[in-house]
Amino acid sequence: MPDPRPPTPDTRSSPATLLLATDLGPLQARLASMARRGIQLTSIVALCVIAGGYVVMNRLVRPINKLADASLDLAYKHEFQQLPAGRSDELGRLTQAFNHMAERLLRTQKELLELNGELERRVALRTVELETRNRQLRRIASKDPLTGLYNRRSFNELLGRQIAEARRYEQQIACMMIDVDNFKKVNDVCGHQAGDAVLKETARIICHEVRRADIVARYGGDEFVVLMPQCNATQAFHLARRIREVARAAFGDLIKTGPRITLSIGIADLHTSGATTGQMLVRAADQALYHVKTMGKDAISARIDPVQAA
């Protein structure tokens, strides 16, 4: 009966052959399980990071951004809304300190604005007062305190401008020098108060009779001067005669007893006098006045061009 076992190879006569067989299924399943756990762990970590970032954003970044925005508003817009400071950590204390600082800054700024407004109001008021006083001083400096007419200094300033304008436009201009006759006797006999009254009345009469464009000044003592733009010697003569007649009647009522008060008047214009400056014109009128005084007072002297008289 044959032997059912397979024949045994003869190891001594042929090389050895080793066959291995391994089942990889369990290993693959284990690897897949580990991969799933890794993905789950990674997802959990990612979620934790996101949640932590959200918490950090809400707890730290956003409050800091609000502080930054509030600081910019305070610095550039001068506006401030108090930030919530209910936290007890460092950020909460920082917010409280910022609120306190902003309130003090705004309060100080308001006080400074109020003080600045008050200062501006006082400066404006003081400026108005100074301007008013300066106008008063200029008026006092330019006017005769007794008669209210221009004084000699102011008249000379106006004279230069008027002569320059007349020469530029080739216009006529006349000058009238007026002297109160017997004025010294009035002071000696009736007193200086009576003399002042005579000067005031003379100024009033002259101002009442001349034109609005004419310039009247107290030239000194009992002398008055009238500068008449666009006026020649003939026209000035008619005006002087009216002034002398009105003054004669007024002085009779003013000085009841005492020396007789009259006016002596000298007239010159730019054409007939040959003057080229204001001082030359005044000198010509003064020379005409001197002629009246030497001839007996209470008269008018004027060099009149025959063409003007015609």
C-alpha positions as a printed Julia matrix, in Angstrom:
310×3 Matrix{Float64}:
   0.0     0.0     0.0
   1.43    3.3    -1.01
   2.41    6.02    1.59
  -0.15    8.92    1.47
   2.3    11.58    2.9
   4.06   13.72    0.44
   7.56   12.9    -0.15
  10.02   14.77    2.04
  12.48   16.83    0.07
  16.01   16.09    0.47
  17.5    19.18    2.06
  20.9    18.07    1.58
  20.72   17.95   -2.13
  18.57   21.22   -3.08
  18.31   24.91   -1.86
  15.71   25.78    0.88
  12.58   27.86   -0.09
  10.58   29.85    2.66
   7.08   31.04    1.93
   5.49   33.8     4.24
   1.84   34.77    4.2
   0.59   37.86    6.25
  -2.99   39.25    6.66
  -2.84   43.17    6.39
  -6.49   43.79    7.12
  -6.17   44.36   10.85
  -3.24   46.73   10.29
  -5.16   48.8     7.78
  -8.13   49.01   10.07
  -5.91   50.2    12.89
  -4.29   52.83   10.71
  -7.68   54.09    9.57
  -8.84   54.31   13.17
  -5.76   56.29   14.11
  -6.31   58.62   11.17
  -9.88   59.25   12.2
  -8.83   60.03   15.75
  -6.15   62.39   14.4
  -8.7    64.24   12.27
 -11.07   64.45   15.21
  -8.29   65.75   17.45
  -7.27   68.29   14.83
 -10.86   69.45   14.46
 -11.2    69.8    18.2
  -7.96   71.81   18.38
  -9.11   74.03   15.51
 -12.43   74.64   17.2
 -10.65   75.45   20.43
  -8.38   77.9    18.62
 -11.35   79.56   16.92
 -13.26   79.74   20.19
 -10.18   81.1    21.94
  -9.66   83.69   19.21
 -13.28   84.76   19.5
 -12.9    85.08   23.24
  -9.66   87.04   22.84
 -11.32   89.25   20.23
 -14.25   90.01   22.51
 -12.24   90.33   25.69
  -9.14   92.13   24.47
  -8.94   93.26   20.85
 -12.34   94.94   20.55
 -12.0    96.94   23.79
  -8.55   98.05   22.69
  -9.95   99.12   19.31
 -12.71  101.04   21.07
 -10.1   102.77   23.2
  -8.13  103.65   20.08
 -11.23  105.0    18.29
 -12.23  107.0    21.36
  -8.7   108.44   21.58
  -8.85  109.57   17.94
 -12.29  111.15   18.44
 -11.0   112.95   21.5
  -7.86  114.16   19.73
  -9.31  115.31   16.41
 -13.05  115.81   16.93
 -12.99  116.89   20.57
 -15.8   114.41   21.19
 -16.05  111.7    23.79
 -18.56  109.08   24.84
 -17.78  107.3    28.08
 -16.62  103.73   27.51
 -18.03  100.85   29.59
 -15.54   99.95   32.31
 -17.18   97.08   34.2
 -14.15   94.81   33.96
 -11.85   94.33   36.93
  -8.69   93.44   35.0
  -5.94   95.69   33.65
  -7.99   96.62   30.59
 -10.86   97.68   32.82
  -8.57   99.9    34.89
  -7.13  101.33   31.67
 -10.62  102.14   30.43
 -11.5   103.83   33.74
  -8.32  105.88   33.57
  -9.09  106.88   29.98
 -12.64  107.93   30.87
 -11.35  110.04   33.73
  -8.65  111.61   31.58
 -11.1   112.38   28.75
 -13.59  113.99   31.12
 -10.9   116.22   32.61
  -9.58  117.16   29.18
 -13.02  118.08   27.88
 -13.83  119.99   31.05
 -10.54  121.87   30.81
 -11.14  122.56   27.14
 -14.59  123.94   27.9
 -13.17  126.18   30.6
 -10.47  127.4    28.21
 -13.06  128.14   25.53
 -15.14  130.08   28.02
 -12.08  132.0    29.22
 -11.03  132.66   25.62
 -14.51  133.92   24.78
 -14.49  136.19   27.83
 -11.03  137.43   26.89
 -12.11  138.13   23.32
 -15.18  139.99   24.61
 -13.04  142.09   26.92
 -10.48  142.77   24.19
 -13.25  143.82   21.78
 -14.8   146.05   24.43
 -11.42  147.53   25.27
 -10.69  148.06   21.58
 -13.95  149.97   21.16
 -13.14  152.07   24.21
  -9.65  152.82   22.9
 -10.97  153.71   19.46
 -13.55  156.01   21.03
 -10.91  157.67   23.17
  -8.57  157.98   20.21
 -11.31  159.68   18.2
 -11.95  161.99   21.13
  -8.25  162.74   21.43
  -7.97  163.39   17.7
 -10.99  165.64   17.87
  -9.59  167.47   20.89
  -6.2   167.76   19.21
  -7.71  169.09   15.98
 -10.31  171.49   17.43
 -10.12  174.74   19.32
 -11.58  174.08   22.78
 -13.34  177.46   23.04
 -15.04  177.78   19.66
 -15.09  174.16   18.46
 -13.48  175.21   15.17
 -10.37  173.64   13.66
  -7.17  174.84   15.29
  -4.25  176.25   13.33
  -2.36  172.96   13.08
  -5.35  171.08   11.68
  -6.15  173.93    9.3
  -2.64  173.84    7.87
  -2.98  170.09    7.23
  -6.29  170.59    5.41
  -4.9   173.62    3.58
  -2.13  171.62    1.92
  -4.56  168.99    0.62
  -7.07  171.56   -0.63
  -4.43  173.6    -2.49
  -2.95  170.46   -4.08
  -6.41  169.39   -5.28
  -7.24  172.84   -6.62
  -3.97  173.02   -8.58
  -4.38  169.46   -9.88
  -7.86  170.14  -11.3
  -7.15  173.81  -12.1
  -9.91  174.99   -9.77
 -10.18  178.3    -7.94
  -9.87  178.56   -4.17
 -10.12  181.62   -1.9
  -8.93  182.41    1.61
 -10.5   184.85    4.06
  -8.71  186.2     7.14
 -11.03  187.7     9.77
  -9.95  189.8    12.76
 -12.16  191.01   15.64
 -11.71  194.78   16.01
 -11.16  196.17   19.52
 -11.05  192.72   21.05
  -8.34  193.65   23.54
 -10.51  196.51   24.8
 -13.37  194.08   25.35
 -11.15  191.93   27.58
  -9.83  194.98   29.43
 -13.2   196.7    29.95
 -15.74  193.86   30.05
 -13.56  190.95   31.18
 -12.31  187.77   29.59
 -15.69  186.07   29.84
 -17.13  188.75   27.59
 -14.16  188.29   25.27
 -14.8   184.54   25.11
 -18.45  185.22   24.32
 -17.4   187.47   21.43
 -15.12  184.75   20.02
 -17.84  182.12   20.3
 -20.37  184.38   18.62
 -17.93  185.2    15.82
 -17.33  181.48   15.21
 -21.07  180.8    15.22
 -21.8   183.57   12.69
 -19.01  182.5    10.33
 -20.07  178.84   10.4
 -23.7   179.82    9.82
 -22.93  181.97    6.77
 -20.3   179.9     4.93
 -20.96  176.86    2.77
 -20.74  173.3     4.02
 -17.61  172.71    1.92
 -15.78  175.68    3.44
 -13.2   175.13    6.18
 -13.33  177.45    9.2
 -10.58  177.64   11.81
  -9.49  179.79   14.7
  -6.1   180.89   13.49
  -4.96  182.38   16.78
  -6.14  184.89   19.38
  -8.98  186.88   17.8
  -8.17  185.85   14.21
 -10.22  183.42   12.14
  -9.52  181.95    8.72
 -11.91  180.54    6.12
 -10.77  178.41    3.19
 -13.32  178.31    0.35
 -12.78  175.67   -2.37
 -14.1   176.46   -5.87
 -14.56  180.08   -4.92
 -12.85  183.25   -6.25
 -12.16  186.57   -4.53
 -15.32  188.22   -5.85
 -17.57  185.49   -4.47
 -15.66  185.54   -1.21
 -16.11  189.32   -0.99
 -19.92  189.02   -1.09
 -19.78  186.36    1.62
 -17.46  188.49    3.76
 -19.8   191.47    3.5
 -22.72  189.38    4.73
 -20.64  188.02    7.64
 -19.56  191.53    8.64
 -23.14  192.89    8.6
 -24.55  189.98   10.62
 -21.71  190.22   13.14
 -22.16  193.97   13.59
 -25.79  193.51   14.64
 -25.0   190.5    16.85
 -22.16  192.27   18.65
 -24.43  195.24   19.4
 -26.81  192.9    21.24
 -23.97  190.99   22.94
 -21.99  193.99   24.25
 -24.48  196.58   25.45
 -21.9   198.87   27.01
 -18.25  198.98   26.08
 -16.11  199.25   22.97
 -17.7   198.86   19.56
 -17.0   195.41   18.12
 -16.64  194.96   14.35
 -14.82  192.69   11.91
 -11.96  193.42    9.56
 -11.58  190.95    6.65
  -8.84  190.33    4.11
  -9.4   188.13    1.03
  -7.13  186.5    -1.55
  -7.65  183.76   -4.11
  -5.25  181.46   -5.89
  -5.54  183.28   -9.22
  -5.16  186.94   -8.24
  -2.54  186.36   -5.53
  -0.27  184.26   -7.72
   0.17  181.84   -4.81
   1.5   178.36   -5.49
   1.25  177.01   -1.95
  -1.27  177.17    0.85
   0.99  179.28    3.04
   1.42  181.82    0.22
  -2.36  182.08   -0.15
  -2.85  182.61    3.59
  -0.08  185.2     3.61
  -1.77  187.1     0.78
  -5.08  187.13    2.68
  -3.26  188.24    5.82
  -1.64  191.11    3.93
  -5.08  192.2     2.74
  -6.27  192.09    6.34
  -3.3   194.17    7.46
  -4.24  196.74    4.86
  -7.73  196.98    6.37
  -6.37  197.36    9.89
  -4.07  200.2     8.85
  -6.93  201.98    7.01
  -9.22  202.14   10.03
 -10.77  198.65   10.6
 -14.38  197.49   10.01
 -13.8   196.94    6.3
 -13.04  194.32    3.67
  -9.97  194.23    1.46
  -9.78  191.96   -1.58
  -7.8   192.0    -4.77
 -10.5   191.31   -7.33
  -9.82  190.46  -10.93
 -11.91  192.7   -13.23
 -12.91  189.61  -15.18
 -14.29  188.06  -11.97
 -16.13  191.27  -11.04
 -17.72  191.38  -14.45
